[in-house]
């Protein structure tokens, strides 16, 4: 009998980002250009504590937060095992890590360390697929060091500066063609990156953006998930993110129950909180005189500051996709919001391909979106004419900001 196959070696231990000095930078950054490389190190690319033949470079770089102030974060730069015979195809892939704690940072989980997550496993498989197809991939920790989930411009800036940093590390010119991709939480840096690129990073040669399962206007998502079985836990998590990004005085509006849940989820990742509070309502999170989070001025103002389509216009073709399982959305995202965003972009002359996966929940739409995105990027990097479904896109939902109470 033949001997048993050798087991793949384990990955090297890496401390959590919150305890890893690589992630800190004590010198002033205000005079450093966005996208500037501050530090690099080689790193394994692992999978569930198993090493792979692929290696990466982690890069600490300077970017910009939601308020326009300097911020630092980390990106993982991955090159294909078999170099692409033609020009470099660079893809900024944005994982839906949806985290309030650093243990779910992509720069950590992609090393093979950390807890098992089905969603992260699927996304790591997608990344590996792009590498196998000859793409060079950069994966930014776009939520930043304070894990500010769903915060729009900041996420877009971090994605664009991650591309700048990757190009510097790889010695690539700014003319290198780049794609932006992401689903669910990863759609935030994707779509915001496409929107702010013309003004924030006009030198980058972005050739397309593919975003699926987008949270376009959270004023519409909140009542949709309120009381739901699978997604009500995102309500307290959003409060944590907004408190961090906008310094909200949560004691002024949270109920005792709301504060307790907010404290519990404040270091967790989405798989630990999304479905852990079935039936939790928006109303139970607040105390008198409020009966809803959408009556709290600071919350409404923060939501309005993160509505897609209201702060810029992509100058590249975009793919927008969403599931629709119940006539409203995919269980967490609103199909009419995504169509409304597509309609708005179309009215501004953007080449838009809008896809709705009828009958699909948020999780079920992930794989068909990835197939659409792969086809989209094959076409875009080949220089083919972009698709355009603007002639059939309906008006969708109104995405005007909610009046602040």
C-alpha positions in Angstrom: 0.0 0.0 0.0 1.2 3.5 -0.7 2.0 5.9 2.1 -0.5 8.4 3.2 -0.4 11.8 1.5 1.7 14.4 3.4 -0.5 16.9 5.3 -0.1 20.5 4.3 1.9 22.5 6.8 0.1 24.7 9.2 0.2 28.5 8.9 2.5 30.6 11.0 0.8 32.2 14.1 -0.1 35.8 13.6 -1.5 37.9 16.5 -4.8 39.7 16.2 -4.5 43.1 14.4 -5.5 44.8 17.6 -2.4 43.3 19.3 0.0 43.4 16.3 2.4 46.3 16.1 2.5 46.1 12.3 -0.9 47.8 12.3 0.2 50.9 14.3 2.1 53.9 13.0 3.2 56.5 15.6 4.6 59.2 13.3 2.4 62.0 12.0 0.6 61.2 8.7 -1.0 64.5 7.9 1.8 65.4 5.5 1.9 62.0 3.9 0.0 61.5 0.6 -3.1 59.2 0.6 -2.0 55.8 -0.6 1.6 56.1 0.5 3.2 52.9 1.7 4.2 53.1 5.4 5.3 49.5 6.0 5.3 46.1 4.3 5.9 42.5 5.2 5.6 39.1 3.5 2.8 37.0 4.8 1.3 33.5 4.2 -2.0 33.0 2.4 -3.7 30.3 4.3 -7.0 28.5 4.6 -8.5 27.2 7.9 -5.0 27.0 9.5 -3.5 25.3 6.5 -0.9 27.0 4.3 -1.1 27.3 0.6 1.7 27.8 -2.0 0.5 31.4 -2.5 2.2 34.1 -0.6 1.2 37.7 -0.1 2.5 41.1 0.9 0.8 43.0 3.6 1.0 46.8 3.3 0.3 49.4 5.9 -0.8 52.6 4.1 -2.2 56.0 4.6 -5.8 56.7 3.7 -8.6 59.1 4.7 -11.5 58.7 7.1 -15.2 59.8 6.7 -14.4 63.2 8.1 -11.5 63.8 5.7 -8.8 63.2 8.3 -5.7 60.9 7.8 -6.2 57.3 8.7 -4.1 54.1 8.3 -5.1 50.6 7.4 -3.7 47.4 5.9 -4.2 45.7 2.5 -3.2 42.2 1.4 -1.5 42.1 -2.1 -1.7 38.7 -3.9 0.0 37.7 -7.1 -1.0 34.7 -9.2 1.2 31.6 -9.0 1.5 31.6 -12.8 2.2 35.1 -14.0 -0.3 36.5 -16.5 1.3 36.5 -20.0 -0.2 39.8 -20.9 -0.6 43.1 -19.0 -1.2 43.0 -15.3 -4.9 42.8 -14.4 -5.4 44.3 -10.9 -8.6 43.6 -9.0 -9.5 45.3 -5.7 -11.6 42.7 -4.1 -13.6 43.8 -1.0 -14.6 41.0 1.4 -17.8 41.3 3.3 -16.2 40.9 6.6 -18.8 43.1 8.3 -16.8 43.4 11.5 -16.8 45.3 14.7 -13.7 43.4 16.0 -10.3 42.9 14.4 -10.4 39.1 14.3 -12.4 39.3 11.1 -10.0 41.7 9.3 -9.2 40.2 5.9 -5.5 40.8 6.4 -5.8 38.4 9.4 -8.2 35.8 8.1 -6.4 35.5 4.8 -3.3 34.3 6.6 -5.3 31.1 7.7 -5.6 32.3 11.2 -8.9 33.1 12.9 -12.2 31.4 13.4 -14.0 29.6 10.6 -16.6 31.6 8.7 -18.6 30.1 5.9 -19.0 33.5 4.1 -15.2 34.3 4.4 -14.5 30.8 3.1 -16.6 31.4 0.0 -15.0 34.7 -0.6 -11.5 33.4 -0.2 -12.4 30.8 -2.8 -13.5 33.6 -5.1 -10.2 35.4 -4.6 -8.3 32.2 -5.3 -10.3 31.8 -8.5 -9.3 35.2 -9.7 -5.7 34.4 -8.9 -6.0 31.2 -10.9 -7.3 33.2 -13.8 -4.2 35.4 -13.8 -5.5 38.4 -11.8 -3.4 40.2 -9.3 -5.6 40.9 -6.3 -5.5 43.5 -3.5 -7.8 43.0 -0.5 -8.1 46.1 1.8 -9.1 46.3 5.4 -11.5 49.0 4.3 -13.3 49.5 7.6 -10.1 50.9 9.1 -8.5 50.3 12.5 -11.7 51.2 14.4 -13.9 48.8 12.4 -16.4 51.3 11.1 -18.8 49.1 9.2 -20.9 50.5 6.3 -19.3 53.9 6.4 -19.3 55.0 2.8 -16.7 57.5 1.7 -14.2 56.2 4.2 -14.6 52.7 2.7 -14.2 54.0 -0.8 -11.1 56.0 0.1 -9.5 52.9 1.7 -10.2 50.8 -1.4 -8.7 53.5 -3.7 -5.7 54.1 -1.5 -5.2 50.3 -1.3 -4.9 50.2 -5.0 -2.4 53.1 -4.9 -0.3 51.2 -2.3 -0.5 47.9 -4.2 0.7 49.6 -7.4 3.6 51.1 -5.5 4.5 47.7 -3.9 4.3 46.0 -7.3 6.1 48.8 -9.2 3.0 49.2 -11.5 2.1 52.5 -13.2 -1.1 54.3 -12.5 -2.2 53.4 -16.0 -2.6 49.7 -14.9 -6.2 48.7 -15.5 -8.1 48.0 -12.2 -11.5 46.5 -11.3 -13.5 47.0 -8.1 -15.6 44.1 -6.8 -17.6 43.3 -3.7 -20.8 41.8 -2.4 -22.9 42.8 0.5 -20.6 44.7 2.9 -18.0 44.5 0.2 -20.3 46.5 -2.1 -19.8 49.5 0.1 -16.1 50.2 -0.8 -16.8 49.0 -4.3 -19.6 51.4 -5.1 -18.3 54.3 -3.0 -14.9 53.8 -4.5 -16.4 54.1 -8.0 -18.3 57.2 -6.9 -15.4 59.1 -5.3 -12.6 58.0 -7.6 -13.1 60.9 -10.2 -12.3 63.4 -7.5 -10.2 61.4 -5.0 -8.1 59.3 -7.2 -8.5 60.5 -10.8 -5.1 59.1 -11.9 -6.3 55.4 -11.3 -7.3 53.5 -14.4 -10.4 51.9 -13.1 -12.2 50.0 -15.8 -15.3 48.8 -14.0 -17.0 48.1 -10.7 -19.2 45.1 -9.9 -21.3 45.4 -6.7 -23.9 43.0 -5.4 -26.4 43.1 -2.5 -25.9 46.8 -1.9 -27.1 48.7 1.2 -28.0 51.8 -0.8 -30.0 53.8 1.9 -30.1 52.3 5.4 -33.2 54.4 6.2 -35.0 51.8 4.1 -33.1 48.7 5.3 -33.8 49.4 9.0 -37.6 49.0 9.0 -37.2 46.0 6.6 -35.0 44.0 9.0 -36.7 45.2 12.2 -38.3 42.1 13.8 -36.8 39.7 11.3 -35.5 36.3 12.1 -32.2 36.3 10.3 -31.1 40.0 10.1 -32.4 41.9 13.1 -28.9 41.8 14.7 -27.5 44.2 12.2 -29.5 47.0 13.9 -27.3 47.3 17.1 -24.2 46.7 15.0 -25.0 49.7 12.8 -25.4 51.8 15.9 -21.9 50.8 17.0 -20.5 51.7 13.6 -22.2 55.1 13.5 -21.1 55.8 17.1 -17.5 55.2 16.1 -17.7 57.3 12.9 -19.8 60.2 14.1 -19.1 60.2 17.9 -22.8 59.7 18.7 -24.1 60.1 22.2 -25.9 56.8 22.3 -26.9 57.3 26.0 -29.3 59.9 24.7 -31.5 57.5 22.8 -30.8 53.9 23.6 -33.0 51.8 25.8 -31.5 49.7 28.5 -32.0 46.6 26.3 -30.6 48.5 23.3 -27.4 49.5 25.3 -26.9 46.0 26.5 -27.1 44.5 23.0 -24.9 47.3 21.6 -22.2 46.5 24.2 -22.4 42.8 23.4 -22.0 43.1 19.6 -19.3 45.8 19.8 -16.4 43.4 19.3 -18.2 40.8 17.1 -18.4 40.0 13.5 -21.6 39.5 11.5 -21.8 35.8 11.8 -22.0 36.3 15.6 -24.8 38.9 15.6 -26.9 39.0 12.5 -29.2 36.1 13.3 -28.6 36.0 17.1 -31.5 38.4 18.0 -34.6 37.1 16.1 -37.5 39.4 16.5 -35.5 42.3 17.7 -37.2 45.5 16.7 -36.0 49.0 15.9 -38.5 50.3 18.5 -37.1 48.2 21.3 -33.6 49.7 20.8 -34.7 53.2 21.8 -36.3 54.9 24.8 -38.8 57.7 25.2 -39.3 60.2 23.7 -38.2 58.1 20.7 -40.1 55.2 19.2 -37.8 54.5 16.3 -34.1 55.0 15.4 -35.4 57.1 12.5 -36.7 59.6 14.9 -33.2 60.2 16.3 -31.6 63.2 14.5 -28.0 62.1 14.8 -28.9 58.6 13.4 -30.8 60.1 10.5 -28.0 62.5 9.7 -25.5 59.7 9.7 -27.6 57.6 7.5 -28.1 60.5 5.0 -24.3 60.9 4.9 -24.0 57.3 3.5 -26.7 57.1 0.8 -25.1 55.8 -2.4 -25.4 58.0 -5.5 -25.6 61.3 -3.6 -21.8 62.1 -3.4 -20.4 61.3 -6.8 -20.9 59.7 -10.2 -18.8 56.7 -11.4 -17.0 57.4 -14.7 -16.7 53.7 -15.4 -19.2 50.9 -16.3 -20.9 49.3 -13.3 -22.6 46.0 -12.6 -25.3 46.3 -9.9 -27.1 43.2 -8.7 -29.5 42.2 -5.9 -31.7 39.3 -4.9 -35.5 39.6 -4.5 -37.0 36.8 -2.5 -40.2 38.5 -1.2 -41.1 41.3 -3.6 -39.2 43.8 -1.4 -35.7 42.5 -1.3 -33.4 39.6 -0.4 -34.2 39.7 3.3 -31.8 42.5 4.2 -31.2 44.6 1.0 -33.9 46.5 -0.8 -34.2 45.5 -4.5 -36.0 48.8 -5.3 -33.1 50.8 -3.8 -30.6 49.1 -6.0 -32.8 49.6 -9.0 -33.2 53.3 -8.0 -29.4 53.7 -7.8 -29.1 52.0 -11.3 -31.7 54.4 -12.6 -30.0 57.4 -11.2 -26.6 56.4 -12.6 -28.3 55.8 -16.0 -29.7 59.3 -16.0 -26.2 60.6 -15.5 -24.9 58.7 -18.5 -23.2 55.8 -16.7 -23.1 52.5 -18.5 -25.1 50.3 -16.1 -25.9 46.6 -16.1 -28.6 45.9 -13.5 -29.4 42.4 -12.6 -32.2 41.2 -10.2 -32.1 37.6 -9.0 -35.8 36.8 -8.6 -36.6 34.4 -5.8 -33.1 34.7 -4.2 -32.3 35.6 -0.7 -29.2 37.6 0.2 -27.1 34.4 0.7 -28.5 32.6 -2.3 -27.7 35.6 -4.7 -24.0 35.5 -3.8 -22.9 32.8 -6.2 -24.9 34.0 -9.3 -23.5 37.5 -8.6 -20.0 36.1 -8.6 -20.6 34.4 -11.9 -21.9 37.7 -13.4 -19.0 39.6 -12.0 -16.4 37.2 -13.5 -18.0 37.6 -16.9 -18.2 41.4 -16.4 -14.5 41.6 -15.6 -13.5 39.3 -18.4 -15.2 41.6 -20.8 -13.9 44.8 -19.2 -10.3 43.8 -19.1 -10.5 42.6 -22.7 -11.6 46.0 -23.7 -15.0 44.9 -25.0 -17.9 47.3 -25.2 -19.7 47.5 -21.8 -23.1 46.1 -21.3 -26.0 48.4 -20.7 -29.5 47.6 -19.4 -30.5 51.3 -18.9 -33.3 51.0 -21.4 -35.1 48.4 -19.2 -34.2 49.8 -15.7 -37.3 51.0 -13.9 -37.3 54.1 -11.6 -36.8 52.1 -8.4 -37.0 53.7 -5.0 -36.6 57.4 -4.2 -33.1 57.8 -2.7 -33.5 61.4 -1.5 -32.1 62.0 2.0 -34.5 61.5 4.9 -35.5 64.8 6.6 -33.6 65.1 9.9 -36.2 65.3 12.7 
